[in-house]
Amino acid sequence: MATSEHNMELTEQSSNIITRIWQWVKNHPTQITALIFWTIVILGTRQYMQANNLGFAELAMQLSDLLTGTWYGPLLYIVIYLLRPLILFPASLLTLLAGSIFGLAFGYVYALIAGTISALIPYSVGRWFSSEEEAKEEALGDGDDEESRLQKFIGAMRENPFQAVLTMRLLFLPYDGVSLLAGGLRIGLIPFMAATMIGNLGGTFAYVGAGASIEGDLTTGEVSVDPTIIALTVGILIVSIVVSRVLNRRQEQQKNEKMQAAEAV
């Protein structure tokens, strides 16, 4: 009898564990997708390097030649950038790589196009696959980090979506969080994309410029930095920050004026 009860208890515990694991999987589809993707990439890369007797330096050179030496190289880069929200790859690193691989001019164009279009993925998730509350919860997180700063822009996004999204882009708030929140609030696609593209101009140039300023071979450690590009990059970044502060202060002023007008009524 005791053995039977013990077996039933073990079965119930196992069932609870399986239920919890399945619930976690359902609640973290992006993390699961990224884990599967990077596992395949790591194993595939390891197998390719062993089969072709390649080191990391040779592999990096092959990847660079693929992106710069073929007509579809830039398209491949843009596709990888579009997958970024799904595979949890940092946008900043991909933008840096654009400058390092393609140079300042072409790298800027490719990264700007890719970065702007990639915002559509979290925006679409928030708009068409999540309720407003679900999108807000996902975008705002636990409220203990930088993502909590998005909270104060919710009202502004409803009243003036273009200016609010533009300000958040210039403030370098969490990129995918802004897109997800805009989708969840059902912000219009045109003002969202226009603000995203304009807001990306300065930040993209800064990251691409930083990547393009690095000259030499990173795999051997023989590198140098172009001071002219660095100075230009820093200048653009400062201008972006100043503009973002001005827009943010303007929004705060408009908010206070509306509150005072409401109190007067």
FENFEN-V36647 format. One record per pair of residues at least 24 apart in sequence whose C-alpha atoms are under 8 Angstrom apart, sorted by the first residue. I is the first residue (numbers start at 0). J is the second residue. If there is no record, write none. Layout:
BEGIN
I_J, I_J
END
This chain:
BEGIN
29_85, 29_86, 29_87, 30_86, 30_87, 32_85, 32_86, 33_85, 33_86, 33_87, 34_86, 36_86, 37_86, 55_218, 56_218, 63_100, 66_100, 67_100, 67_101, 73_109, 76_109, 77_109, 77_110, 77_112, 77_113, 78_113, 80_113, 80_114, 80_117, 81_113, 81_114, 81_116, 81_117, 81_120, 82_117, 83_117, 84_117, 84_120, 84_121, 84_175, 90_114, 91_206, 94_203, 94_206, 94_207, 94_210, 95_206, 95_207, 95_208, 95_209, 95_210, 95_211, 96_207, 96_210, 97_207, 97_210, 97_211, 98_206, 98_207, 98_208, 98_209, 98_210, 98_211, 98_212, 99_207, 99_210, 99_211, 99_212, 99_213, 100_211, 101_211, 102_207, 102_211, 103_207, 103_208, 103_211, 106_207, 107_203, 107_204, 107_207, 110_203, 110_207, 111_196, 111_199, 111_200, 111_203, 114_199, 115_192, 115_195, 115_196, 115_199, 118_174, 118_175, 118_178, 118_195, 119_178, 121_175, 121_176, 121_178, 121_179, 121_182, 122_175, 122_178, 122_179, 122_180, 122_181, 122_182, 122_183, 123_179, 123_182, 124_179, 124_182, 125_178, 125_179, 125_180, 125_181, 125_182, 125_183, 125_184, 126_179, 126_181, 126_182, 126_183, 126_184, 126_185, 127_182, 129_183, 130_183, 131_183, 131_184, 131_185, 132_183, 133_183, 134_179, 134_180, 134_182, 134_183, 134_184, 135_179, 135_180, 135_183, 137_176, 137_179, 138_175, 138_176, 138_177, 138_179, 138_180, 139_176, 145_172, 145_173, 146_172, 146_173, 146_176, 148_172, 149_177, 155_250, 156_181, 156_184, 156_186, 157_184, 157_186, 160_186, 160_187, 160_190, 160_191, 161_190, 161_191, 161_193, 161_194, 162_194, 162_246, 164_191, 164_194, 164_195, 165_194, 165_195, 165_197, 165_198, 166_198, 166_243, 166_246, 166_247, 167_243, 168_194, 168_195, 168_198, 168_199, 169_198, 169_199, 169_201, 169_202, 169_239, 169_240, 169_242, 169_243, 170_240, 170_243, 170_244, 171_202, 201_235, 201_236, 201_238, 201_239, 202_236, 202_239, 204_232, 204_235, 205_232, 205_233, 205_235, 205_236, 206_232, 208_232
END
